[in-house]
Each structure stands twice: as structure tokens, then as C-alpha cells.
């Protein structure tokens, strides 16, 4: 069986809005690890649950995309 080749490209992290920092104490963003962007499978597609905002209706982090705002985010070391 042949494994499909998937290309990933950087897209702006929705949780920190590309700053790499989050919250009133400016801690390192847990989603992008301070990079300001995340690797997303191309063609890029916004998270259908939060519509790319990274937050649910209550203002909490979206559980589907974990706050990245994108569907199919590459997370090295995680088997999700």
C-alpha cells in the first residue's frame, strides 16, 4: 500500500494571533510553541467547528483544533 504524500505549510496560529505569546502574562503559546504559526496540511482549511477563530462560543479553546484555528495541523510527536 502506498502512503499518500501530504504537503504542510505554515499558517498563522489563531490562538496567539501570530504573536507566539498568549494571555495577560505573555506566556509562550502552547499551540505554536512561540513560533506564531503552525504547519497545516495543504490546501489549508479552517477548523469547521470554530470557523478558524480557535475559540468556542464560551471563549474557551476549541477542542477540535486545540486553538490552532486550522483543520489537519501537524503535531510532531503526537499520535492524534
N, C-alpha and C positions, 0 to 999 in steps of 0.2 A: 504494500500500500504506500502511495506517495503522500508525503506530508505537504500541505499547501504552503506556499511562501507568502508570508504576511509582512507588508512594509509598515513601519511605525515612523511617525514624525512628531516633533514636539508641538504641543498646543498649550495655550495659556491655562494655568491652573485656576479653576473657578473659586476654590476655597480661599485662596490668599489673593486672588485677582492679579496674579503675576508678580507680586512683591516678594514672595518667598517667606514672608513673616505673617503671623496671624495673632489676633487678639490684642487686648489693651497693653499687654506686656511684651508685645512684638516677639513672641516665641517663634521658633522655626516651624514652618508649615509642615504638618505631619504627612500631608498627601504628596507634595512635590519635593520634600526634604530640603527646602530652601532654594530650590532651583528656579521657581517661578513658572515652570512648565512641566508637563507630563508627556510621556510617549503614548500616542494614541494610534490604534490601527487605522490605516487609510483605506478608503476615504473616511475622513473624520465624521463622526456622528455624535451629536449632543445627546446627553442622557435623556431618554424619553420620560422618566419619572419626575425629574426636577426641571426639565427643559433647559438644561445647561447652567442653572444657577448654582448648583452644588448644595442647595438647601431645600428642605421640605417646607410645608405650609407653616409649621411652628418655628421655623428659623433654625432648626437643628440640621446637622449634616445629613445629606441624602444617603440612605442606607444602600441604595443600588450602586451608585458610583463612588461612594465614600467621600463625596465632596469635590471630586475632580471636575464634575460637570460634563464628562465625556463617557460614552459607551466604549467598551473594549480598551481599557487602559492597561499598558504593560507594567506589571509589578514584579520585578525580578525577585526571585526567592520565595514568592507566594504561590501556592497552588490553589487558585480560586476558580 
